[in-house]
Amino acid sequence: MENIVNAVNGVVWSNWLVYLCLGAGVYFSIRTRFSQIRNLKEMVHLLFSGEKSEQGISSFQGFCTALAGRIGTGNIAGVATAIAWGGPGALFWMWVIAFLGAGSAFAESTLGQLYKEEHEGQYCGGPAYYIEKGFGQKGWAKVYGMAFAIVTLLAMGILMPGVQSNSIAVSIDNAFGLNTTTTGIALVILVGIVIFGGIKRIGSTAEFVVPFMGAAYILMAVIIIIVNIGHLPEVIATIFKSAFALEPTFAGIIGSTIAWGVKRGVYSNEAGQGTGPQASSAAEVSHPAKQGFVQAFSVYVDTLFVCSATGFMILMTDNYTTFNEATGEIIYNAGPQYTVDQIGPAYTQGAVNTLIDGFGAAFVAIALFFFAFTTLMAYYYIAEVNLNYMIKRLTGKGNKMATHVLKVVMLGMIFFGCVKSAGLAWTMGDIGVGLMAWLNIVAILLLSNIVMKCFNDYESQLKSGKKSEDITFDPEPLGIKGADFWENLKKSKI
């Protein structure tokens, strides 16, 4: 089983996907004239503006829901894995994919808002919707959209939940001695309570938990960095030298350094993967580009803040071992020697233990619980959006029974993830991320002219002197077809 899964993962995550992720980020960064820098102030402003409605959630709730999906075990175990197989330089490539990925995140989330629909009194949308509508609802476009929906349903509902639940179960077992079966049962109950409440409850929970968990984790990282501040110049130098094969110790794994940095960067911040647009589409905004800017900022929060916090904690305390991916041999080890089986939360636990001996396991277990719990909520919502898309396109109406079945199946996968091996869980998760990224990045590149119409329209209104609160959207003068929601909104105001 594992050999087959590993073989599939090798095909999905070939170097071509790494090039595609980087290339798409470069492309959108250049076309928007590096909007991720120029419009940073606007991103922060929009984050806290806007109101939720009966049909939608607020911009901030949309941000938190998307961030709930982004901030997960990848920010703790994922960063450690990248350092283990790619060395310190992998952190640099995670920063690169975050900076460039903000452009991709803007594109996909703007498209999600542009082509969203109303379903049972709530807004919904995402890649499946904009693939179908953006290409003029042609036969092949409908097949393409359906393909993305199927892949996403499998990824979010089956392949990826196990990564999050496995990390929770293993870390809690290590910290408190609670067996994985008991943790699995408790996690299923807690997640079930939230997801049976729909997007409103998911959004409200994310709005409360995400800022709290992120702030607490970063605070711990800041304290550890301050305590070890003397190592900071050396660590920064090592990161950059390792990233460009200038550090002799890590020079022989430069390929792994880039590949693991990009892979774990995409897994963590999900820019271009197609998950962000699902939450973005549920938000109530007056212009599609607004949520695009908000989601671009969420990539920064995920990688530049949370992932960097993990990376610096690990590197500044020398709590890591780097291996040769091809041979499994140890390349570098300064502190406690870790084995291949210990790659993951153990690195961060060791870093926290240097501050308070014995506290690391408990702190990381609690942090992982909140990080991964909110991610599981977001996974369910994304899976449901795509299931509803499939059912509506095939039958012309919704099916509540199908969504209940999805809930049960996903809860089963959450439990299964708690008791299966971590290696298999991560590989299955990588396959899910990779398949979604292939389909979505190709789509947003092909739809880039539509993205730029929305982007230029927003910027031109902003430059004309309008406040962001007064900027509105009309697809007709821009020549954008298929944006039914916005066309109907315009008619309702006439």
GIHUPE-V343817 format. One record per residue. N is the residue number from 1. NEAR is the number of other C-alpha atoms within 12 Angstrom. Layout:
n: <N,N>
near: <NEAR,NEAR>
This chain:
n: <1,2,3,4,5,6,7,8,9,10,11,12,13,14,15,16,17,18,19,20,21,22,23,24,25,26,27,28,29,30,31,32,33,34,35,36,37,38,39,40,41,42,43,44,45,46,47,48,49,50,51,52,53,54,55,56,57,58,59,60,61,62,63,64,65,66,67,68,69,70,71,72,73,74,75,76,77,78,79,80,81,82,83,84,85,86,87,88,89,90,91,92,93,94,95,96,97,98,99,100,101,102,103,104,105,106,107,108,109,110,111,112,113,114,115,116,117,118,119,120,121,122,123,124,125,126,127,128,129,130,131,132,133,134,135,136,137,138,139,140,141,142,143,144,145,146,147,148,149,150,151,152,153,154,155,156,157,158,159,160,161,162,163,164,165,166,167,168,169,170,171,172,173,174,175,176,177,178,179,180,181,182,183,184,185,186,187,188,189,190,191,192,193,194,195,196,197,198,199,200,201,202,203,204,205,206,207,208,209,210,211,212,213,214,215,216,217,218,219,220,221,222,223,224,225,226,227,228,229,230,231,232,233,234,235,236,237,238,239,240,241,242,243,244,245,246,247,248,249,250,251,252,253,254,255,256,257,258,259,260,261,262,263,264,265,266,267,268,269,270,271,272,273,274,275,276,277,278,279,280,281,282,283,284,285,286,287,288,289,290,291,292,293,294,295,296,297,298,299,300,301,302,303,304,305,306,307,308,309,310,311,312,313,314,315,316,317,318,319,320,321,322,323,324,325,326,327,328,329,330,331,332,333,334,335,336,337,338,339,340,341,342,343,344,345,346,347,348,349,350,351,352,353,354,355,356,357,358,359,360,361,362,363,364,365,366,367,368,369,370,371,372,373,374,375,376,377,378,379,380,381,382,383,384,385,386,387,388,389,390,391,392,393,394,395,396,397,398,399,400,401,402,403,404,405,406,407,408,409,410,411,412,413,414,415,416,417,418,419,420,421,422,423,424,425,426,427,428,429,430,431,432,433,434,435,436,437,438,439,440,441,442,443,444,445,446,447,448,449,450,451,452,453,454,455,456,457,458,459,460,461,462,463,464,465,466,467,468,469,470,471,472,473,474,475,476,477,478,479,480,481,482,483,484,485,486,487,488,489,490,491,492,493,494>
near: <11,17,13,14,23,21,17,21,27,21,19,27,35,25,21,20,34,35,22,34,51,37,25,41,42,27,29,38,32,20,25,32,20,23,36,37,22,15,29,22,18,29,33,27,21,38,32,26,28,28,21,24,18,17,23,37,38,37,44,42,45,53,52,47,50,54,52,53,52,55,55,47,53,46,50,54,45,50,55,49,50,47,57,49,43,47,53,56,45,46,53,40,44,51,39,35,45,49,40,44,51,52,52,57,56,52,58,60,55,50,55,51,50,53,45,45,37,29,27,19,17,24,38,41,47,52,57,50,51,49,44,37,36,39,31,21,23,15,14,16,25,26,23,30,37,33,28,44,42,31,36,44,39,32,40,49,42,37,39,48,53,46,50,56,53,45,51,54,44,41,40,36,26,27,27,23,17,21,21,30,25,22,32,37,25,25,39,35,21,24,39,30,19,29,37,27,20,32,43,32,25,39,39,30,33,42,29,21,29,42,29,20,32,37,21,23,35,30,20,32,38,26,22,33,30,19,21,25,20,14,21,24,16,21,29,23,21,31,36,28,26,36,38,29,26,19,24,17,26,37,27,25,38,30,28,38,43,39,39,41,46,50,52,52,53,56,53,56,53,52,55,54,52,60,55,58,56,53,57,59,55,50,53,38,44,32,43,46,50,51,54,52,52,53,60,53,46,53,50,41,36,51,48,34,30,46,48,40,37,52,51,47,45,49,46,41,36,36,37,45,39,45,35,27,26,14,12,17,18,25,28,33,25,17,19,22,23,29,22,25,18,29,33,44,49,42,46,50,42,38,41,41,26,29,25,18,14,18,22,34,31,30,35,44,40,31,41,45,39,40,45,45,49,47,50,54,54,50,54,50,50,53,47,45,48,43,44,38,42,33,23,24,22,15,12,12,16,23,22,19,14,22,29,22,19,32,37,23,26,39,37,27,37,47,36,33,40,37,30,27,22,36,28,27,34,37,35,40,44,43,38,41,48,43,38,44,44,35,35,46,42,29,38,44,33,24,33,33,24,35,39,36,31,43,37,23,29,37,29,19,22,22,13,13,13,15,18,32,23,19,26,25,36,29,28,19,12,19,16,29,24,27,36,25,32,29,24,20,22,17,12,9,9,7>
